[in-house]
Amino acid sequence: MTPTHAAPAGIEVFLQEHPHWTLRNNTLHREYLFPDFVAAFGFMTQVALRAEQAGHHPAWCNVYNRLVVDLSTHDAGGVTEKDLALARQMEALFQGKRPAA
């Protein structure tokens, strides 16, 4: 079953609630900065565990303390609810809150 796109209104609400995220080339885009490599890698590990549980994996690039993330669902050709859910979990982790499962 091919995932369907997230509603444009839902994406807009997400972007308003999370101003560090943008929509670029039909993907959710965010850059995170951490104090050092260990903090960045630790965050990535936490996200990787949640992404694996959801069967949904980010496109990301890490150099030292910087992490660049792009979320989209390739099967759907754009942003889906899975992308929004993973982005919300990432934001909760970054803010030091326990994300919803």
Rosetta blueprint (number, residue, H / E / L):
1 M L
2 T L
3 P L
4 T L
5 H E
6 A L
7 A L
8 P H
9 A H
10 G H
11 I H
12 E H
13 V H
14 F H
15 L H
16 Q H
17 E H
18 H L
19 P L
20 H L
21 W L
22 T E
23 L E
24 R E
25 N L
26 N L
27 T E
28 L E
29 H E
30 R E
31 E E
32 Y E
33 L E
34 F L
35 P L
36 D L
37 F H
38 V H
39 A H
40 A H
41 F H
42 G H
43 F H
44 M H
45 T H
46 Q H
47 V H
48 A H
49 L H
50 R H
51 A H
52 E H
53 Q H
54 A H
55 G L
56 H L
57 H L
58 P L
59 A E
60 W E
61 C E
62 N E
63 V E
64 Y L
65 N L
66 R E
67 L E
68 V E
69 V E
70 D E
71 L E
72 S L
73 T E
74 H L
75 D L
76 A L
77 G L
78 G E
79 V L
80 T E
81 E H
82 K H
83 D H
84 L H
85 A H
86 L H
87 A H
88 R H
89 Q H
90 M H
91 E H
92 A H
93 L H
94 F H
95 Q L
96 G L
97 K L
98 R L
99 P L
100 A L
101 A L
